[in-house]
């Protein structure tokens, strides 16, 4: 935990390290307040995801900044540009897209200097850029809060004074949003996007002063009775995509999308744009992007389907996990953890219709799919598209081995927001290195040399790394190679026909040689490889 900075330690310049800290603090704060912001999301669509969208946008910005620090010692200009570019690539939803443009507007000025006067100019440029990006700006939204923050520090001054005035101005403007939009006043809440921006500016203030600011309000004058805000009456779809196109094509695209729908926001520049719009004809919105340039990362959300699924929660599970596993024992283990399983047979991976049937059997509105096999990735992607066409929200986590699926399932929490759960499961799977022991059926050339029929092969991350004659000795060598890169937990998955002393021997080997590493053993049952190894 970082200690509070003393007054004498207050920053006078936003340098690269400070921008990095601001990104991290923004992500942490939005993570803490995400559910609270989701709960007051009633405009422009009451779909309860503004907090999540802002969090995911900030996460993309944070990851981009961490990437440049991992590669070099960046200066302030490189850091703020990475922050803005990351937010542009990862922007989600209406408010997340606007936040990315706010950060882009700030980055252009902060690249020139990080003192108070530059920060004040950066906030002014950010507010102006965000308004230009929105086809029809509405007061009482994140745009209003951004403008108020800029106006509150228009006189410039020291860095701390500017940051404090901007935060104070944003809080005042946020409290007033309830009286600017009827839908907010009826619900007794402030604008969710504006609430998120206050959080981001609060993280900035904490960065330059070392003192955490008071939390922003969600209601203007205290708790108000909850009012259900229907989504009927607006466009059916939210369409978001990244677009590679020149400025002239984007101007024509704006006009076309504005005629097709509402809540149009187009942010970016220098050939790369993030497009967000609510429409009834999602195909036409995507087609417009194709005519303007090259759209990719296309995301389409059906508001009515989400609303209907929410009403049907008593009939369908909220979320399920579908996992492909080798062996009866692993199938039982995953089933106990709540997963719907698909068994693989030796040399015979499941067909696409088996995966689709498992998704249907899960009878859930949200499904996390774990293929647990590199060769199944394309099949799983095709199946996921079919399931989405049936109204099921599917996230494919590209797990390449059963041990990665086990790691993902271990952190699965169905009560979390879907995107947050998928992020956690993906991170757990990605942090798990995997290996497998197999017996060679014939002589062949491998990356570790020539093997003979009957040799024991140690495959690490899918490549043959060790060729041996004894299962236990080969397993020890594979373990040592994997743990040489570090690790905290070793997972062993043994098949029925594996010698009974193998797992205890390997557990003892880890205990004696790696004092800080824990070991967990599972039995895969029949039909699984002799040994699977995971290192987290």
NUGUMI-691496 format. One line per 4 residues: number of its first residue (from 1); their letters; for each residue z, y, x of C-alpha. Coordinates in Angstrom, 2 decimals. Example, Ala and Ser with C-alpha at 12.3 -4.5 7.8 and 13.67 -1.06 7.14 Angstrom:
1	AS	7.80/-4.50/12.30  7.14/-1.06/13.67
! end
This chain:
1	XXXX	0.00/0.00/0.00  -0.97/3.38/1.42  1.78/5.96/1.73  1.53/9.35/0.01
5	XXXX	0.08/12.03/2.24  2.47/14.90/2.97  1.41/18.50/2.15  0.76/19.18/5.82
9	XXXX	-1.65/16.24/5.78  -3.80/17.54/2.94  -7.48/17.35/3.76  -9.57/20.41/4.48
13	XXXX	-12.87/18.51/4.76  -14.38/15.58/2.92  -15.56/13.44/5.81  -17.02/9.92/5.68
17	XXXX	-13.60/8.26/5.64  -12.47/10.48/2.76  -15.58/9.69/0.71  -14.96/6.00/1.35
21	XXXX	-11.36/6.39/0.19  -12.50/8.30/-2.91  -14.86/5.47/-3.85  -12.13/2.88/-3.42
25	XXXX	-9.56/4.91/-5.38  -12.07/5.55/-8.19  -12.75/1.83/-8.46  -9.05/0.97/-8.50
29	XXXX	-8.26/3.64/-11.11  -11.15/2.66/-13.39  -10.08/-0.96/-13.04  -6.57/-0.09/-14.24
33	XXXX	-7.80/2.08/-17.10  -10.93/0.15/-18.06  -9.52/-1.52/-21.17  -7.93/1.72/-22.36
37	XXXX	-11.27/3.53/-22.03  -13.12/0.66/-23.72  -10.72/0.91/-26.65  -11.63/4.55/-27.43
41	XXXX	-15.40/4.09/-27.05  -16.85/5.25/-30.38  -19.78/7.44/-29.24  -22.76/7.19/-29.02
45	XXXX	-22.28/3.53/-30.03  -18.91/1.97/-30.84  -19.52/-1.07/-28.65  -16.28/-0.86/-26.66
49	XXXX	-17.75/-1.10/-23.15  -17.71/2.41/-21.67  -14.76/1.65/-19.39  -16.39/-1.55/-18.19
53	XXXX	-19.72/0.19/-17.58  -18.07/2.97/-15.58  -16.11/0.40/-13.58  -19.25/-1.60/-12.73
57	XXXX	-21.09/1.58/-11.75  -18.22/2.64/-9.48  -18.09/-0.87/-8.05  -21.75/-0.66/-7.08
61	XXXX	-21.13/2.71/-5.38  -18.10/1.31/-3.54  -19.99/-1.77/-2.34  -22.83/0.38/-1.01
65	XXXX	-20.39/2.54/0.95  -18.60/-0.52/2.35  -21.96/-1.93/3.42  -22.81/1.11/5.56
69	XXXX	-19.34/1.06/7.13  -19.77/-2.63/7.93  -23.08/-1.92/9.67  -22.15/1.22/11.63
73	XXXX	-19.92/4.28/11.84  -21.67/6.47/9.24  -21.40/10.22/9.02  -20.58/12.08/5.81
77	XXXX	-24.21/12.54/4.78  -25.01/8.84/5.13  -21.85/7.89/3.25  -22.39/10.15/0.24
81	XXXX	-26.02/9.08/0.01  -24.98/5.44/0.06  -22.45/6.17/-2.68  -25.08/7.82/-4.88
85	XXXX	-27.73/5.18/-4.20  -25.33/2.34/-4.95  -24.32/3.96/-8.24  -27.97/4.43/-9.18
89	XXXX	-28.77/0.76/-8.57  -25.70/-0.49/-10.41  -25.45/2.04/-13.26  -24.49/0.47/-16.58
93	XXXX	-24.59/1.96/-20.06  -24.94/5.57/-21.14  -21.87/6.94/-19.35  -22.40/4.84/-16.22
97	XXXX	-25.95/6.14/-15.91  -24.73/9.74/-16.26  -21.96/9.10/-13.71  -24.59/7.90/-11.23
101	XXXX	-26.49/11.16/-11.68  -23.29/13.18/-11.23  -22.67/11.40/-7.93  -26.29/11.95/-6.90
105	XXXX	-25.99/15.65/-7.64  -22.79/15.90/-5.59  -24.23/13.90/-2.70  -27.05/16.37/-2.07
109	XXXX	-24.58/19.20/-1.45  -21.79/17.23/0.24  -24.31/15.93/2.77  -24.44/19.53/4.05
113	XXXX	-20.68/20.05/4.28  -17.36/18.81/2.92  -15.18/21.92/2.62  -13.94/23.43/-0.61
117	XXXX	-16.90/25.72/-1.13  -19.32/22.81/-0.72  -17.29/20.71/-3.16  -17.42/23.49/-5.75
121	XXXX	-21.19/23.78/-5.31  -21.50/19.99/-5.46  -19.69/19.83/-8.80  -21.90/22.59/-10.20
125	XXXX	-25.07/20.80/-9.06  -23.74/17.51/-10.46  -23.11/18.99/-13.91  -26.53/20.64/-13.94
129	XXXX	-28.33/17.49/-12.76  -26.61/15.35/-15.39  -27.65/17.71/-18.19  -31.24/17.67/-16.95
133	XXXX	-31.21/13.88/-17.01  -30.17/13.65/-20.67  -32.97/14.24/-23.17  -30.71/15.85/-25.79
137	XXXX	-27.33/16.91/-24.35  -24.42/16.74/-26.80  -21.17/18.70/-26.46  -17.91/16.80/-26.59
141	XXXX	-19.13/14.19/-24.11  -18.96/13.47/-20.39  -21.46/16.32/-19.90  -18.97/18.81/-21.38
145	XXXX	-16.20/17.54/-19.13  -18.43/17.74/-16.04  -19.44/21.32/-16.85  -15.83/22.36/-17.38
149	XXXX	-14.79/20.83/-14.06  -17.50/22.78/-12.27  -16.67/26.05/-14.02  -12.96/25.69/-13.25
153	XXXX	-13.63/25.80/-9.51  -16.67/28.08/-9.48  -14.90/30.57/-7.20  -14.64/28.01/-4.39
157	XXXX	-11.69/28.12/-2.01  -9.86/25.47/-0.04  -10.68/21.81/-0.61  -7.35/21.00/-2.27
161	XXXX	-7.53/24.01/-4.59  -11.07/23.18/-5.64  -10.24/19.53/-6.30  -7.11/20.49/-8.24
165	XXXX	-8.89/23.12/-10.33  -11.75/20.74/-11.11  -9.35/18.06/-12.25  -7.32/20.50/-14.32
169	XXXX	-10.45/21.90/-15.95  -11.73/18.41/-16.75  -8.45/17.42/-18.41  -8.46/20.52/-20.57
173	XXXX	-12.06/19.94/-21.61  -11.38/16.27/-22.34  -8.56/17.11/-24.75  -10.94/19.41/-26.63
177	XXXX	-13.71/16.82/-27.06  -12.07/15.40/-30.17  -12.75/18.65/-32.00  -16.37/18.81/-30.85
181	XXXX	-17.63/15.54/-32.30  -16.82/14.39/-35.83  -16.81/10.72/-34.85  -14.12/11.38/-32.22
185	XXXX	-12.03/13.44/-34.63  -12.18/10.72/-37.29  -11.07/8.09/-34.81  -8.39/10.35/-33.32
189	XXXX	-9.60/9.87/-29.75  -11.19/11.81/-26.92  -14.59/10.97/-25.46  -14.53/7.73/-23.49
193	XXXX	-17.12/8.82/-20.92  -15.31/12.10/-20.34  -12.07/10.15/-19.99  -13.65/8.09/-17.25
197	XXXX	-14.90/11.18/-15.42  -11.38/12.63/-15.43  -10.25/9.39/-13.78  -12.89/9.74/-11.06
201	XXXX	-11.93/13.36/-10.42  -8.28/12.32/-10.38  -9.12/9.82/-7.64  -10.80/12.63/-5.71
205	XXXX	-7.68/14.80/-6.06  -5.50/11.93/-4.88  -7.79/11.45/-1.88  -7.44/15.05/-0.68
209	XXXX	-3.72/15.51/-1.49  -2.26/12.03/-1.17  -0.53/12.48/-4.54  -1.55/10.60/-7.68
213	XXXX	-2.35/12.95/-10.59  -0.97/12.36/-14.10  -3.09/10.00/-16.25  -5.61/11.55/-18.61
217	XXXX	-4.96/11.30/-22.36  -6.90/9.00/-24.65  -5.89/10.96/-27.76  -5.88/14.75/-28.05
221	XXXX	-2.44/15.23/-29.58  -0.80/11.82/-29.51  -1.52/8.51/-31.22  -3.76/8.66/-34.27
225	XXXX	-4.47/6.01/-36.88  -7.21/3.65/-35.73  -10.46/3.91/-37.62  -13.16/1.30/-37.39
229	XXXX	-16.36/3.08/-36.38  -19.42/1.18/-37.52  -22.49/0.83/-35.37  -24.91/0.39/-38.29
233	XXXX	-27.52/3.10/-38.77  -28.48/3.58/-35.12  -31.12/1.87/-32.99  -30.83/-1.89/-32.61
237	XXXX	-31.18/-2.20/-28.83  -29.95/-0.68/-25.60  -32.60/-0.95/-22.87  -31.84/-0.27/-19.20
241	XXXX	-34.04/-0.83/-16.17  -34.69/0.39/-12.66  -38.11/1.92/-12.23  -40.24/2.59/-9.17
245	XXXX	-42.54/5.48/-10.16  -43.59/8.99/-9.12  -42.29/12.16/-10.75  -45.38/12.78/-12.87
249	XXXX	-45.27/9.31/-14.40  -41.55/9.69/-15.13  -42.09/12.93/-17.03  -44.63/11.20/-19.24
253	XXXX	-42.22/8.28/-19.65  -39.44/10.61/-20.79  -41.65/11.99/-23.55  -42.69/8.55/-24.70
257	XXXX	-39.17/7.09/-24.74  -37.80/10.19/-26.45  -40.22/9.54/-29.30  -39.20/5.88/-29.44
261	XXXX	-35.41/6.24/-29.62  -32.30/8.19/-28.71  -29.52/8.44/-26.09  -32.27/8.77/-23.47
265	XXXX	-31.04/9.24/-19.92  -33.35/9.07/-16.89  -31.64/9.54/-13.53  -32.69/9.24/-9.92
269	XXXX	-35.56/10.59/-7.85  -37.52/9.99/-4.66  -39.48/7.23/-6.35  -36.54/5.24/-7.79
273	XXXX	-35.12/5.85/-11.27  -32.60/4.33/-13.64  -33.78/4.46/-17.26  -31.45/4.13/-20.26
277	XXXX	-32.41/4.41/-23.93  -31.40/3.14/-27.39  -34.41/1.94/-29.41  -35.44/-0.32/-32.27
281	XXXX	-38.45/-1.65/-30.35  -37.15/-2.95/-27.00  -40.58/-4.31/-26.08  -42.18/-0.90/-26.43
285	XXXX	-39.51/0.66/-24.19  -40.16/-1.91/-21.47  -43.92/-1.58/-21.90  -43.61/2.17/-21.38
289	XXXX	-41.89/1.47/-18.09  -44.65/-0.92/-17.02  -47.23/1.78/-17.67  -45.20/4.33/-15.68
293	XXXX	-44.56/2.15/-12.64  -42.73/-1.04/-11.71  -39.62/-1.77/-13.80  -37.11/-4.40/-12.66
297	XXXX	-33.49/-5.41/-13.34  -34.30/-5.08/-17.04  -31.26/-5.43/-19.33  -31.57/-5.48/-23.12
301	XXXX	-28.52/-5.51/-25.38  -28.82/-6.16/-29.12  -26.12/-4.01/-30.77  -26.34/-5.78/-34.12
305	XXXX	-26.05/-9.20/-32.51  -22.97/-8.08/-30.59  -21.46/-6.70/-33.78  -22.23/-9.88/-35.73
309	XXXX	-20.84/-12.01/-32.94  -17.65/-9.98/-32.97  -17.25/-10.60/-36.70  -17.83/-14.31/-36.15
313	XXXX	-15.18/-14.79/-33.49  -13.15/-16.91/-35.86  -16.08/-19.32/-36.15  -17.28/-19.37/-32.55
317	XXXX	-15.35/-19.36/-29.30  -15.42/-16.04/-27.49  -16.41/-17.57/-24.16  -17.13/-20.94/-22.59
321	XXXX	-18.06/-22.33/-19.19  -20.79/-24.94/-18.78  -20.64/-26.79/-15.46  -22.90/-29.40/-13.88
325	XXXX	-20.79/-31.96/-12.01  -21.24/-35.26/-10.15  -18.83/-38.04/-11.05  -16.61/-38.85/-14.00
329	XXXX	-13.46/-37.59/-12.31  -14.82/-34.09/-11.74  -16.16/-34.02/-15.29  -12.68/-34.77/-16.56
333	XXXX	-11.11/-32.18/-14.24  -13.50/-29.46/-15.41  -13.08/-30.47/-19.04  -9.30/-30.12/-18.69
337	XXXX	-9.92/-26.60/-17.42  -11.87/-25.87/-20.60  -15.44/-26.35/-19.37  -18.27/-28.13/-21.14
341	XXXX	-19.71/-30.49/-18.55  -23.12/-31.97/-17.75  -23.11/-35.07/-15.56  -25.55/-35.57/-12.73
345	XXXX	-26.71/-39.05/-11.82  -27.55/-40.09/-8.23  -31.05/-38.83/-7.46  -31.52/-37.61/-11.03
349	XXXX	-30.50/-34.00/-11.77  -30.08/-33.04/-15.43  -33.13/-31.77/-17.27  -33.34/-28.30/-18.78
353	XXXX	-32.86/-29.58/-22.33  -29.57/-31.21/-21.29  -28.29/-27.88/-20.00  -29.46/-26.04/-23.11
357	XXXX	-27.81/-28.65/-25.33  -24.54/-28.21/-23.42  -24.68/-24.45/-23.95  -25.20/-25.01/-27.66
361	XXXX	-22.38/-27.58/-27.78  -20.04/-25.04/-26.20  -20.44/-23.06/-29.47  -19.52/-19.74/-27.86
365	XXXX	-20.99/-16.26/-28.00  -20.56/-15.86/-24.22  -21.31/-18.61/-21.70  -20.89/-18.78/-17.93
369	XXXX	-23.28/-21.35/-16.45  -22.41/-23.13/-13.18  -25.33/-25.27/-11.93  -23.46/-26.35/-8.77
373	XXXX	-26.72/-27.39/-7.11  -29.29/-25.30/-5.24  -32.17/-27.34/-6.67  -31.01/-26.59/-10.24
377	XXXX	-31.07/-22.83/-9.89  -34.55/-22.25/-11.32  -34.01/-24.72/-14.15  -30.69/-23.07/-14.98
381	XXXX	-32.31/-19.61/-14.97  -34.96/-20.77/-17.45  -32.34/-22.36/-19.68  -30.27/-19.17/-19.60
385	XXXX	-33.28/-17.19/-20.86  -33.79/-19.64/-23.73  -30.11/-19.37/-24.70  -30.23/-15.57/-24.62
389	XXXX	-33.18/-15.67/-27.00  -30.90/-17.56/-29.40  -28.36/-14.74/-29.30  -25.98/-16.25/-26.73
393	XXXX	-24.86/-14.03/-23.87  -25.28/-16.14/-20.72  -24.32/-15.34/-17.14  -25.71/-17.65/-14.47
397	XXXX	-23.54/-17.88/-11.36  -25.73/-19.47/-8.64  -23.18/-22.01/-7.39  -24.74/-24.41/-4.90
401	XXXX	-22.07/-27.13/-4.80  -19.38/-28.58/-7.03  -16.60/-27.14/-4.85  -17.97/-23.65/-5.49
405	XXXX	-17.91/-24.39/-9.22  -14.29/-25.54/-8.96  -13.38/-22.30/-7.15  -15.11/-20.25/-9.85
409	XXXX	-13.44/-22.19/-12.65  -10.03/-21.70/-11.02  -10.19/-17.92/-11.52  -11.85/-18.04/-14.95
413	XXXX	-9.86/-16.03/-17.52  -11.45/-16.06/-21.00  -9.30/-13.13/-22.15  -10.88/-10.78/-19.61
417	XXXX	-13.96/-8.71/-20.32  -17.07/-10.84/-19.82  -18.54/-8.84/-16.91  -15.18/-8.70/-15.16
421	XXXX	-14.71/-12.46/-15.52  -18.21/-13.14/-14.18  -17.60/-10.85/-11.19  -14.33/-12.64/-10.35
425	XXXX	-15.89/-16.09/-10.70  -18.92/-15.10/-8.63  -16.68/-13.70/-5.89  -14.59/-16.89/-5.80
429	XXXX	-17.68/-19.08/-5.57  -19.28/-16.89/-2.91  -16.12/-17.02/-0.79  -16.22/-20.84/-0.72
433	XXXX	-18.16/-22.50/2.09  -19.20/-26.05/1.26  -20.04/-29.29/2.98  -20.95/-32.83/2.01
437	XXXX	-20.86/-36.23/3.69  -23.69/-38.64/2.96  -25.01/-41.90/4.38  -28.59/-41.89/5.71
441	XXXX	-30.87/-44.31/3.91  -33.57/-44.36/6.60  -34.46/-43.00/10.02  -35.42/-39.35/9.84
445	XXXX	-35.51/-36.08/11.75  -32.77/-33.57/10.89  -31.64/-30.18/12.13  -28.98/-32.00/14.18
449	XXXX	-31.38/-34.56/15.67  -32.71/-37.98/14.74  -30.55/-40.10/12.46  -30.76/-43.84/11.83
453	XXXX	-30.29/-45.71/8.56  -26.55/-46.09/7.94  -25.54/-43.02/9.97  -23.00/-40.66/8.43
457	XXXX	-24.45/-37.18/7.91  -22.28/-34.09/7.73  -24.13/-31.36/5.83  -22.75/-27.82/6.00
461	XXXX	-24.24/-25.33/3.51  -27.05/-27.84/2.84  -28.13/-28.44/6.45  -27.30/-31.49/8.55
465	XXXX	-24.82/-30.26/11.16  -23.22/-33.51/12.36  -24.52/-37.06/12.79  -21.87/-39.75/13.23
469	XXXX	-21.16/-43.43/12.76  -17.69/-43.22/11.20  -16.93/-41.43/7.94  -13.47/-40.19/8.95
473	XXXX	-14.48/-38.98/12.43  -17.52/-37.20/11.03  -15.41/-35.59/8.30  -12.91/-34.30/10.90
477	XXXX	-15.73/-32.77/12.95  -17.22/-31.09/9.88  -13.80/-29.71/8.89  -13.17/-28.32/12.37
481	XXXX	-16.54/-26.57/12.40  -15.93/-25.03/8.99  -12.37/-23.91/9.79  -13.44/-22.37/13.09
485	XXXX	-14.69/-19.45/10.98  -11.31/-19.17/9.23  -10.03/-20.32/5.89  -6.96/-20.47/3.66
489	XXXX	-7.63/-23.44/1.38  -9.48/-26.72/1.93  -10.67/-28.63/-1.14  -11.53/-32.32/-0.72
493	XXXX	-13.42/-34.15/-3.45  -13.58/-37.92/-2.83  -15.63/-40.54/-4.66  -14.40/-43.94/-5.89
497	XXXX	-16.10/-45.85/-3.07  -14.63/-43.63/-0.33  -12.10/-45.47/1.89  -8.60/-44.85/0.42
501	XXXX	-7.18/-43.54/3.67  -9.80/-40.82/4.16  -8.19/-38.05/2.13  -4.64/-38.52/3.53
505	XXXX	-6.06/-38.61/7.06  -7.95/-35.34/6.55  -4.94/-33.69/4.91  -2.82/-34.62/7.94
509	XXXX	-5.53/-33.35/10.27  -5.51/-29.95/8.56  -1.69/-29.76/8.55  -1.44/-30.52/12.26
513	XXXX	-4.22/-28.25/13.44  -4.25/-25.36/10.97  -0.73/-24.36/10.00  -1.69/-21.61/7.53
517	XXXX	-4.26/-23.68/5.63  -3.46/-25.54/2.41  -5.29/-28.66/1.21  -6.09/-29.85/-2.33
521	XXXX	-7.67/-33.21/-3.14  -9.59/-34.23/-6.26  -11.12/-37.58/-7.20  -14.74/-37.36/-8.31
525	XXXX	-14.94/-40.88/-9.68  -18.10/-42.98/-9.64  -21.55/-41.53/-9.01  -20.50/-38.74/-6.61
529	XXXX	-21.21/-38.28/-2.88  -18.59/-39.93/-0.61  -16.94/-36.60/0.23  -17.34/-32.96/-0.75
533	XXXX	-15.51/-30.26/1.22  -14.84/-26.66/0.25  -13.24/-24.00/2.45  -12.07/-20.75/0.87
! end
